[in-house]
Amino acid sequence: MDYLIVGALIFSVFLIPTAYAGVIGAPWAPTRMKAVKKAFDDIEVDQKDIVVDLGAGNGSIIAEAAVRGAYAIGYELSPIMWIVAQIRILGKKTAHIMYGNFFRISLPKNTTLVFFFLMPKHMDQVGKYLAKQSINDKTLILSYAFPFKGVQTLNVYREKKCAPLYLYDMSTIRFYFDTTST
């Protein structure tokens, strides 16, 4: 009986934050990397970049950025996915996965690229969050699967068996969400 209680307690410690992560951002779903690799090639992600992944999931975006030489930081709220991501980035010195809610942190000022794959109902919240960050107007924003409604893209990457990947610049995001939040 004691093992059952301990097991249920341990399960709850992992399950509750994972469910919460799904509610405030998105449940985990894999990002198809073909479109990401095409975008990273096009925008030339390399050692000059600081890449941030909002909701890092299994760490695939952070791992890909690190392989290209970028300093890569992911934020993940699900303890289960945080552990998976930590395992994925083992040995990649420029890759880091932080446990926590990205809405409660400030992005590094020298961030050059922000990636996320969140649900459509959260896009306005993410746009307003990004608009308040002290990052450069030239910082690029990649949104997998879901666009910002009414915001002009720089490009849309489309690959077979991949959701679209929408590219924006921070100045456009800031202009749109600073204007609409008043």
FIKOLZA-1660 file (N, C-alpha, C; in steps of 0.1 Angstrom, whole numbers, plus 5000, padded with zeros to 4 digits):
% residues 182
   i   px   py   pz ch aa at
   1 5008 4988 5000  A  M  N
   1 5000 5000 5000  A  M CA
   1 5009 5013 5000  A  M  C
   2 5019 5012 5008  A  D  N
   2 5028 5024 5008  A  D CA
   2 5034 5027 4995  A  D  C
   3 5038 5016 4987  A  Y  N
   3 5044 5018 4974  A  Y CA
   3 5034 5024 4965  A  Y  C
   4 5021 5021 4966  A  L  N
   4 5011 5027 4958  A  L CA
   4 5009 5042 4960  A  L  C
   5 5010 5046 4973  A  I  N
   5 5009 5060 4976  A  I CA
   5 5021 5068 4971  A  I  C
   6 5033 5062 4974  A  V  N
   6 5045 5068 4969  A  V CA
   6 5045 5069 4954  A  V  C
   7 5041 5059 4947  A  G  N
   7 5040 5059 4932  A  G CA
   7 5030 5069 4927  A  G  C
   8 5019 5070 4933  A  A  N
   8 5009 5080 4930  A  A CA
   8 5014 5094 4932  A  A  C
   9 5021 5096 4943  A  L  N
   9 5027 5109 4946  A  L CA
   9 5037 5113 4936  A  L  C
  10 5046 5104 4932  A  I  N
  10 5057 5107 4922  A  I CA
  10 5050 5110 4909  A  I  C
  11 5040 5101 4905  A  F  N
  11 5033 5103 4893  A  F CA
  11 5027 5117 4892  A  F  C
  12 5021 5121 4903  A  S  N
  12 5014 5134 4904  A  S CA
  12 5024 5146 4903  A  S  C
  13 5036 5144 4908  A  V  N
  13 5046 5155 4908  A  V CA
  13 5050 5157 4893  A  V  C
  14 5050 5147 4885  A  F  N
  14 5053 5149 4871  A  F CA
  14 5041 5152 4862  A  F  C
  15 5030 5146 4866  A  L  N
  15 5018 5148 4857  A  L CA
  15 5011 5162 4858  A  L  C
  16 5010 5167 4870  A  I  N
  16 5003 5180 4872  A  I CA
  16 5011 5191 4865  A  I  C
  17 5024 5193 4866  A  P  N
  17 5031 5203 4858  A  P CA
  17 5030 5201 4843  A  P  C
  18 5030 5188 4839  A  T  N
  18 5030 5185 4825  A  T CA
  18 5016 5189 4819  A  T  C
  19 5005 5186 4827  A  A  N
  19 4992 5190 4823  A  A CA
  19 4991 5205 4822  A  A  C
  20 4996 5212 4832  A  Y  N
  20 4996 5227 4833  A  Y CA
  20 5004 5233 4821  A  Y  C
  21 5015 5227 4817  A  A  N
  21 5022 5231 4805  A  A CA
  21 5014 5230 4793  A  A  C
  22 5006 5220 4792  A  G  N
  22 4997 5218 4780  A  G CA
  22 4986 5228 4780  A  G  C
  23 4982 5233 4792  A  V  N
  23 4971 5242 4792  A  V CA
  23 4976 5257 4789  A  V  C
  24 4987 5261 4794  A  I  N
  24 4992 5275 4792  A  I CA
  24 5000 5277 4780  A  I  C
  25 5004 5266 4773  A  G  N
  25 5011 5267 4761  A  G CA
  25 5006 5258 4750  A  G  C
  26 5010 5245 4751  A  A  N
  26 5006 5235 4742  A  A CA
  26 5010 5221 4748  A  A  C
  27 5001 5211 4745  A  P  N
  27 5006 5198 4748  A  P CA
  27 5017 5194 4739  A  P  C
  28 5026 5186 4743  A  W  N
  28 5038 5183 4735  A  W CA
  28 5033 5175 4722  A  W  C
  29 5038 5180 4711  A  A  N
  29 5037 5174 4698  A  A CA
  29 5050 5176 4691  A  A  C
  30 5055 5167 4683  A  P  N
  30 5068 5168 4677  A  P CA
  30 5068 5179 4666  A  P  C
  31 5079 5186 4666  A  T  N
  31 5081 5196 4655  A  T CA
  31 5088 5188 4644  A  T  C
  32 5083 5189 4632  A  R  N
  32 5090 5182 4620  A  R CA
  32 5102 5191 4616  A  R  C
  33 5113 5185 4617  A  M  N
  33 5126 5192 4616  A  M CA
  33 5129 5197 4602  A  M  C
  34 5123 5191 4592  A  K  N
  34 5127 5194 4578  A  K CA
  34 5125 5209 4575  A  K  C
  35 5114 5215 4579  A  A  N
  35 5111 5229 4578  A  A CA
  35 5120 5237 4586  A  A  C
  36 5123 5233 4598  A  V  N
  36 5132 5240 4607  A  V CA
  36 5146 5241 4601  A  V  C
  37 5151 5230 4596  A  K  N
  37 5164 5230 4590  A  K CA
  37 5165 5239 4578  A  K  C
  38 5154 5239 4570  A  K  N
  38 5154 5248 4559  A  K CA
  38 5155 5262 4563  A  K  C
  39 5147 5266 4573  A  A  N
  39 5147 5280 4578  A  A CA
  39 5160 5283 4584  A  A  C
  40 5166 5274 4592  A  F  N
  40 5179 5276 4598  A  F CA
  40 5190 5278 4588  A  F  C
  41 5189 5271 4577  A  D  N
  41 5198 5272 4565  A  D CA
  41 5196 5286 4559  A  D  C
  42 5184 5290 4557  A  D  N
  42 5181 5302 4550  A  D CA
  42 5185 5314 4558  A  D  C
  43 5183 5314 4571  A  I  N
  43 5187 5326 4579  A  I CA
  43 5201 5324 4585  A  I  C
  44 5207 5313 4581  A  E  N
  44 5221 5311 4585  A  E CA
  44 5224 5311 4600  A  E  C
  45 5217 5302 4607  A  V  N
  45 5219 5301 4621  A  V CA
  45 5233 5295 4623  A  V  C
  46 5241 5302 4631  A  D  N
  46 5255 5297 4634  A  D CA
  46 5260 5303 4647  A  D  C
  47 5273 5303 4649  A  Q  N
  47 5279 5307 4662  A  Q CA
  47 5276 5321 4666  A  Q  C
  48 5272 5330 4657  A  K  N
  48 5269 5344 4660  A  K CA
  48 5255 5345 4667  A  K  C
  49 5247 5334 4667  A  D  N
  49 5233 5335 4672  A  D CA
  49 5231 5330 4686  A  D  C
  50 5221 5336 4692  A  I  N
  50 5215 5331 4704  A  I CA
  50 5201 5328 4701  A  I  C
  51 5198 5315 4702  A  V  N
  51 5185 5309 4698  A  V CA
  51 5178 5306 4711  A  V  C
  52 5165 5310 4712  A  V  N
  52 5157 5307 4723  A  V CA
  52 5144 5299 4719  A  V  C
  53 5141 5289 4725  A  D  N
  53 5129 5281 4722  A  D CA
  53 5120 5282 4734  A  D  C
  54 5108 5287 4731  A  L  N
  54 5098 5289 4742  A  L CA
  54 5089 5277 4742  A  L  C
  55 5091 5268 4751  A  G  N
  55 5084 5255 4752  A  G CA
  55 5092 5245 4744  A  G  C
  56 5104 5242 4750  A  A  N
  56 5114 5234 4743  A  A CA
  56 5110 5220 4740  A  A  C
  57 5100 5214 4747  A  G  N
  57 5096 5201 4744  A  G CA
  57 5107 5191 4746  A  G  C
  58 5110 5183 4735  A  N  N
  58 5121 5173 4736  A  N CA
  58 5135 5178 4733  A  N  C
  59 5136 5191 4731  A  G  N
  59 5149 5197 4729  A  G CA
  59 5154 5197 4715  A  G  C
  60 5146 5193 4705  A  S  N
  60 5152 5191 4691  A  S CA
  60 5156 5204 4685  A  S  C
  61 5149 5215 4688  A  I  N
  61 5153 5228 4682  A  I CA
  61 5166 5233 4688  A  I  C
  62 5167 5231 4701  A  I  N
  62 5179 5236 4708  A  I CA
  62 5191 5227 4703  A  I  C
  63 5189 5214 4702  A  A  N
  63 5200 5206 4697  A  A CA
  63 5204 5209 4683  A  A  C
  64 5195 5212 4674  A  E  N
  64 5198 5216 4661  A  E CA
  64 5206 5229 4660  A  E  C
  65 5201 5239 4668  A  A  N
  65 5208 5252 4669  A  A CA
  65 5222 5250 4674  A  A  C
  66 5224 5242 4684  A  A  N
  66 5237 5240 4690  A  A CA
  66 5247 5233 4680  A  A  C
  67 5241 5223 4673  A  V  N
  67 5250 5216 4663  A  V CA
  67 5255 5226 4653  A  V  C
  68 5248 5237 4650  A  R  N
  68 5252 5247 4641  A  R CA
  68 5261 5258 4647  A  R  C
  69 5264 5256 4660  A  G  N
  69 5273 5265 4667  A  G CA
  69 5266 5276 4675  A  G  C
  70 5253 5277 4674  A  A  N
  70 5246 5288 4682  A  A CA
  70 5246 5284 4697  A  A  C
  71 5245 5295 4705  A  Y  N
  71 5242 5294 4719  A  Y CA
  71 5227 5292 4720  A  Y  C
  72 5222 5281 4725  A  A  N
  72 5208 5278 4725  A  A CA
  72 5202 5276 4738  A  A  C
  73 5191 5283 4741  A  I  N
  73 5184 5282 4754  A  I CA
  73 5169 5278 4752  A  I  C
  74 5165 5267 4758  A  G  N
  74 5151 5263 4758  A  G CA
  74 5145 5265 4771  A  G  C
  75 5132 5268 4772  A  Y  N
  75 5124 5268 4784  A  Y CA
  75 5113 5258 4783  A  Y  C
  76 5112 5250 4793  A  E  N
  76 5102 5239 4793  A  E CA
  76 5096 5238 4807  A  E  C
  77 5083 5237 4807  A  L  N
  77 5075 5236 4820  A  L CA
  77 5072 5222 4824  A  L  C
  78 5071 5213 4814  A  S  N
  78 5068 5199 4818  A  S CA
  78 5081 5192 4823  A  S  C
  79 5080 5186 4835  A  P  N
  79 5092 5180 4840  A  P CA
  79 5096 5167 4831  A  P  C
  80 5086 5161 4826  A  I  N
  80 5089 5149 4818  A  I CA
  80 5097 5153 4805  A  I  C
  81 5092 5163 4798  A  M  N
  81 5098 5168 4786  A  M CA
  81 5112 5175 4789  A  M  C
  82 5113 5181 4801  A  W  N
  82 5125 5187 4805  A  W CA
  82 5136 5177 4806  A  W  C
  83 5133 5165 4812  A  I  N
  83 5142 5154 4813  A  I CA
  83 5146 5149 4799  A  I  C
  84 5136 5147 4791  A  V  N
  84 5139 5142 4777  A  V CA
  84 5148 5152 4770  A  V  C
  85 5145 5165 4771  A  A  N
  85 5154 5175 4764  A  A CA
  85 5168 5175 4770  A  A  C
  86 5169 5174 4783  A  Q  N
  86 5183 5173 4789  A  Q CA
  86 5191 5162 4784  A  Q  C
  87 5184 5150 4782  A  I  N
  87 5191 5139 4776  A  I CA
  87 5195 5141 4762  A  I  C
  88 5186 5148 4754  A  R  N
  88 5189 5150 4740  A  R CA
  88 5201 5160 4738  A  R  C
  89 5203 5169 4748  A  I  N
  89 5214 5179 4746  A  I CA
  89 5227 5175 4753  A  I  C
  90 5227 5163 4759  A  L  N
  90 5240 5159 4765  A  L CA
  90 5251 5160 4756  A  L  C
  91 5262 5166 4761  A  G  N
  91 5274 5168 4753  A  G CA
  91 5274 5180 4744  A  G  C
  92 5264 5187 4743  A  K  N
  92 5263 5199 4735  A  K CA
  92 5265 5211 4744  A  K  C
  93 5277 5216 4744  A  K  N
  93 5281 5227 4754  A  K CA
  93 5274 5240 4752  A  K  C
  94 5269 5243 4741  A  T  N
  94 5262 5256 4739  A  T CA
  94 5247 5254 4740  A  T  C
  95 5242 5243 4744  A  A  N
  95 5228 5240 4746  A  A CA
  95 5224 5239 4760  A  A  C
  96 5213 5246 4764  A  H  N
  96 5208 5247 4777  A  H CA
  96 5192 5246 4777  A  H  C
  97 5187 5238 4786  A  I  N
  97 5173 5237 4788  A  I CA
  97 5170 5241 4802  A  I  C
  98 5162 5252 4804  A  M  N
  98 5158 5257 4817  A  M CA
  98 5144 5252 4820  A  M  C
  99 5142 5248 4833  A  Y  N
  99 5129 5243 4837  A  Y CA
  99 5121 5255 4842  A  Y  C
 100 5109 5258 4836  A  G  N
 100 5101 5269 4841  A  G CA
 100 5092 5275 4831  A  G  C
 101 5084 5284 4835  A  N  N
 101 5074 5291 4827  A  N CA
 101 5081 5303 4820  A  N  C
 102 5083 5302 4807  A  F  N
 102 5090 5313 4800  A  F CA
 102 5082 5326 4801  A  F  C
 103 5069 5326 4804  A  F  N
 103 5062 5339 4805  A  F CA
 103 5067 5347 4817  A  F  C
 104 5074 5340 4826  A  R  N
 104 5079 5347 4839  A  R CA
 104 5094 5351 4838  A  R  C
 105 5100 5350 4826  A  I  N
 105 5114 5353 4825  A  I CA
 105 5116 5364 4814  A  I  C
 106 5127 5371 4815  A  S  N
 106 5131 5380 4804  A  S CA
 106 5141 5373 4795  A  S  C
 107 5138 5375 4782  A  L  N
 107 5148 5368 4773  A  L CA
 107 5161 5376 4773  A  L  C
 108 5172 5368 4770  A  P  N
 108 5185 5375 4769  A  P CA
 108 5184 5387 4759  A  P  C
 109 5190 5398 4762  A  K  N
 109 5189 5410 4753  A  K CA
 109 5195 5408 4740  A  K  C
 110 5205 5399 4739  A  N  N
 110 5212 5396 4726  A  N CA
 110 5206 5384 4719  A  N  C
 111 5194 5380 4722  A  T  N
 111 5187 5370 4715  A  T CA
 111 5186 5374 4700  A  T  C
 112 5189 5364 4691  A  T  N
 112 5188 5367 4677  A  T CA
 112 5177 5360 4670  A  T  C
 113 5172 5349 4676  A  L  N
 113 5161 5341 4671  A  L CA
 113 5153 5335 4682  A  L  C
 114 5140 5336 4681  A  V  N
 114 5131 5330 4690  A  V CA
 114 5122 5320 4682  A  V  C
 115 5121 5308 4687  A  F  N
 115 5113 5297 4681  A  F CA
 115 5102 5293 4691  A  F  C
 116 5090 5290 4686  A  F  N
 116 5080 5284 4694  A  F CA
 116 5069 5276 4686  A  F  C
 117 5063 5267 4692  A  F  N
 117 5052 5258 4686  A  F CA
 117 5042 5258 4697  A  F  C
 118 5033 5267 4697  A  L  N
 118 5022 5268 4707  A  L CA
 118 5009 5268 4701  A  L  C
 119 4998 5267 4708  A  M  N
 119 4985 5266 4703  A  M CA
 119 4980 5280 4698  A  M  C
 120 4971 5280 4688  A  P  N
 120 4966 5293 4683  A  P CA
 120 4960 5302 4694  A  P  C
 121 4954 5296 4704  A  K  N
 121 4947 5305 4714  A  K CA
 121 4957 5313 4722  A  K  C
 122 4970 5309 4721  A  H  N
 122 4981 5316 4729  A  H CA
 122 4989 5326 4721  A  H  C
 123 4986 5327 4708  A  M  N
 123 4994 5335 4699  A  M CA
 123 4994 5350 4703  A  M  C
 124 4983 5355 4707  A  D  N
 124 4982 5369 4711  A  D CA
 124 4990 5371 4724  A  D  C
 125 4989 5362 4733  A  Q  N
 125 4996 5363 4746  A  Q CA
 125 5011 5363 4743  A  Q  C
 126 5016 5354 4734  A  V  N
 126 5030 5353 4731  A  V CA
 126 5035 5366 4724  A  V  C
 127 5027 5371 4715  A  G  N
 127 5030 5383 4708  A  G CA
 127 5032 5395 4718  A  G  C
 128 5023 5396 4727  A  K  N
 128 5024 5407 4737  A  K CA
 128 5036 5405 4746  A  K  C
 129 5039 5392 4750  A  Y  N
 129 5051 5389 4758  A  Y CA
 129 5063 5393 4750  A  Y  C
 130 5064 5389 4737  A  L  N
 130 5076 5392 4729  A  L CA
 130 5077 5408 4728  A  L  C
 131 5066 5414 4725  A  A  N
 131 5067 5429 4723  A  A CA
 131 5073 5436 4735  A  A  C
 132 5071 5431 4747  A  K  N
 132 5076 5437 4760  A  K CA
 132 5091 5434 4763  A  K  C
 133 5097 5424 4755  A  Q  N
 133 5110 5420 4758  A  Q CA
 133 5120 5430 4753  A  Q  C
 134 5132 5431 4759  A  S  N
 134 5142 5440 4756  A  S CA
 134 5152 5434 4746  A  S  C
 135 5146 5429 4735  A  I  N
 135 5155 5423 4725  A  I CA
 135 5154 5432 4712  A  I  C
 136 5164 5430 4704  A  N  N
 136 5166 5439 4692  A  N CA
 136 5154 5437 4682  A  N  C
 137 5151 5448 4675  A  D  N
 137 5140 5448 4665  A  D CA
 137 5144 5439 4654  A  D  C
 138 5157 5435 4652  A  K  N
 138 5161 5427 4641  A  K CA
 138 5160 5412 4645  A  K  C
 139 5157 5409 4657  A  T  N
 139 5156 5395 4662  A  T CA
 139 5145 5388 4654  A  T  C
 140 5148 5376 4649  A  L  N
 140 5138 5369 4641  A  L CA
 140 5130 5360 4650  A  L  C
 141 5117 5358 4645  A  I  N
 141 5108 5350 4653  A  I CA
 141 5103 5339 4643  A  I  C
 142 5103 5326 4648  A  L  N
 142 5098 5315 4640  A  L CA
 142 5087 5309 4648  A  L  C
 143 5075 5308 4642  A  S  N
 143 5064 5301 4648  A  S CA
 143 5060 5289 4639  A  S  C
 144 5060 5277 4645  A  Y  N
 144 5057 5265 4638  A  Y CA
 144 5042 5263 4639  A  Y  C
 145 5036 5260 4627  A  A  N
 145 5022 5256 4626  A  A CA
 145 5012 5267 4626  A  A  C
 146 5014 5277 4635  A  F  N
 146 5003 5287 4637  A  F CA
 146 5009 5301 4635  A  F  C
 147 5003 5309 4626  A  P  N
 147 5007 5323 4624  A  P CA
 147 5001 5333 4634  A  P  C
 148 5007 5344 4635  A  F  N
 148 5001 5356 4642  A  F CA
 148 4991 5361 4632  A  F  C
 149 4978 5362 4637  A  K  N
 149 4968 5368 4628  A  K CA
 149 4970 5383 4625  A  K  C
 150 4970 5387 4613  A  G  N
 150 4972 5401 4609  A  G CA
 150 4986 5406 4609  A  G  C
 151 4996 5398 4612  A  V  N
 151 5010 5402 4612  A  V CA
 151 5017 5397 4600  A  V  C
 152 5023 5406 4593  A  Q  N
 152 5030 5403 4580  A  Q CA
 152 5043 5394 4583  A  Q  C
 153 5043 5383 4575  A  T  N
 153 5055 5374 4576  A  T CA
 153 5066 5379 4567  A  T  C
 154 5078 5375 4571  A  L  N
 154 5090 5377 4562  A  L CA
 154 5090 5365 4552  A  L  C
 155 5086 5354 4557  A  N  N
 155 5087 5342 4548  A  N CA
 155 5078 5331 4555  A  N  C
 156 5074 5321 4547  A  V  N
 156 5067 5310 4552  A  V CA
 156 5074 5298 4546  A  V  C
 157 5080 5289 4555  A  Y  N
 157 5087 5277 4550  A  Y CA
 157 5077 5266 4550  A  Y  C
 158 5076 5259 4538  A  R  N
 158 5067 5248 4536  A  R CA
 158 5075 5236 4531  A  R  C
 159 5074 5225 4538  A  E  N
 159 5080 5212 4534  A  E CA
 159 5070 5201 4535  A  E  C
 160 5072 5191 4527  A  K  N
 160 5062 5180 4527  A  K CA
 160 5062 5173 4541  A  K  C
 161 5050 5170 4545  A  K  N
 161 5047 5164 4558  A  K CA
 161 5051 5172 4570  A  K  C
 162 5052 5185 4568  A  C  N
 162 5056 5195 4579  A  C CA
 162 5045 5206 4579  A  C  C
 163 5042 5211 4591  A  A  N
 163 5034 5222 4592  A  A CA
 163 5041 5234 4587  A  A  C
 164 5035 5245 4583  A  P  N
 164 5042 5257 4579  A  P CA
 164 5050 5263 4590  A  P  C
 165 5061 5269 4587  A  L  N
 165 5069 5276 4597  A  L CA
 165 5070 5291 4593  A  L  C
 166 5064 5300 4601  A  Y  N
 166 5062 5314 4599  A  Y CA
 166 5074 5322 4604  A  Y  C
 167 5080 5330 4596  A  L  N
 167 5091 5339 4600  A  L CA
 167 5087 5353 4601  A  L  C
 168 5090 5359 4612  A  Y  N
 168 5087 5374 4614  A  Y CA
 168 5100 5380 4619  A  Y  C
 169 5100 5394 4619  A  D  N
 169 5110 5401 4626  A  D CA
 169 5104 5408 4638  A  D  C
 170 5112 5410 4648  A  M  N
 170 5107 5416 4661  A  M CA
 170 5101 5429 4659  A  M  C
 171 5106 5437 4650  A  S  N
 171 5100 5451 4648  A  S CA
 171 5086 5450 4644  A  S  C
 172 5082 5440 4635  A  T  N
 172 5069 5439 4631  A  T CA
 172 5060 5433 4642  A  T  C
 173 5065 5424 4650  A  I  N
 173 5058 5419 4661  A  I CA
 173 5055 5430 4671  A  I  C
 174 5065 5437 4674  A  R  N
 174 5064 5448 4684  A  R CA
 174 5054 5459 4679  A  R  C
 175 5055 5463 4667  A  F  N
 175 5046 5473 4661  A  F CA
 175 5032 5468 4662  A  F  C
 176 5029 5456 4658  A  Y  N
 176 5015 5451 4658  A  Y CA
 176 5010 5450 4672  A  Y  C
 177 5018 5444 4681  A  F  N
 177 5012 5441 4695  A  F CA
 177 5013 5453 4704  A  F  C
 178 5022 5463 4702  A  D  N
 178 5022 5475 4709  A  D CA
 178 5009 5483 4705  A  D  C
 179 5006 5483 4692  A  T  N
 179 4995 5490 4687  A  T CA
 179 4981 5484 4691  A  T  C
 180 4980 5471 4691  A  T  N
 180 4968 5464 4694  A  T CA
 180 4965 5463 4709  A  T  C
 181 4975 5465 4717  A  S  N
 181 4973 5463 4732  A  S CA
 181 4969 5475 4739  A  S  C
 182 4968 5486 4732  A  T  N
 182 4963 5499 4738  A  T CA
 182 4948 5501 4737  A  T  C
% end
